[in-house]
Amino acid sequence: VDITTYGGYANGIKKRIAPYFAEKGYTLKDMENNPKYIQDYYQYELTVNKVTTNTVIHRHANIRKCLQYAFQIGLINSNPADRIERPQKNVYVPEYYNGQELEQLFKATKNDPLEIAVLLAAFYGMRRSEVLGIKWNVIDFEQKTITINHVVTDANIDGHVVRVVKDKTKTKSSTRALPLVPPFEAALLKLKEQQAEDMRLCGKDYCRDDLEYINRDKMGNRMKPDYLSQHFKLIIKKNGLKDIRFHDLRHSCASLLYANGVDLKAIQEWLGHSTITTTANTYTHFDFSKKVASANAILNSFPA
């Protein structure tokens, strides 16, 4: 599996699943005879740790796979995870900013280290890993295009943060070319000048390892994923803006596209979703707004 997927599962097992069952002292036979013990764990996570049902579903996949292996090699006679009720998946409704809220955010991030990152997420709908993976060589100032084909993220492996750099995006569809619009081109050219000035001022102390990346700090170091998320939270708190995650800027982009008459197929291509089903499932509230409009249209035919 992908290293980030492995890191996520390993984290859940070592920090949540294994400690819970170790403290209970259950044996495999106990588990086989009492599937309720697994159900109790799911309820504990939902009520005490306040995780989402989607998180519990991921934990269930890990637990079931482990117990299936125990069954296959003869340690137990059946898989108790097959006899419990798995939680229903949440219907996810993303948070997002409207046009006015985005305008306030753009003003708040003007000349901030996150200015370009926010523009990339809110206007181009990029994921955090895509924002941090943008390099100068994918900006074509002649053809006026920006290509998304490289990602940077972090994975927690055995208690250590490992930087994951890949010349591929989340899916094949995520690799995409988008138009370089004049306001963003101007912001990039300004940043290019600023980085050249930073390099001149810092001299030999300026980090030259990450010069290919757009999002760097004053010393030339590539921006870290955690810094981006944490600094974004500070910006919205300082400016009294609605509390959303950095990733929700991607949802804000989709919302604005839809509000301006862009269809789901075009939104799918802009965001780089692998299928239109992904787009439709993520933004089901868009379809509901259309249903409301349809209902209002029918109401016009109702007798007064």
Secondary structure, 3 states (H helix, E strand, C coil): CCHHHHHHHHHHHHHHHHHHHHHHCCCHHHHHHCCHHHHHHHHHHHHCCCCCHHHHHHHHHHHHHHHHHHHHCCCCCCCHHHHCCCCCCCCCCCCCCCHHHHHHHHHHCCCCCCHHHHHHHHHHCCCHHHHHHCEHHHEECCCCEEEECCEEEEEEECCEEEEEEECCCCCHHHCEEEECCHHHHHHHHHHHHHHHHHHHHHHHHCCCCCCCECCECCCCCECCHHHHHHHHHHHHHHCCCCCCCCCHHHHHHHHHHHHCCCCHHHHHHHHCCCCHHHHHHHCHHHHHHHHHHHHHHHHCCCCC
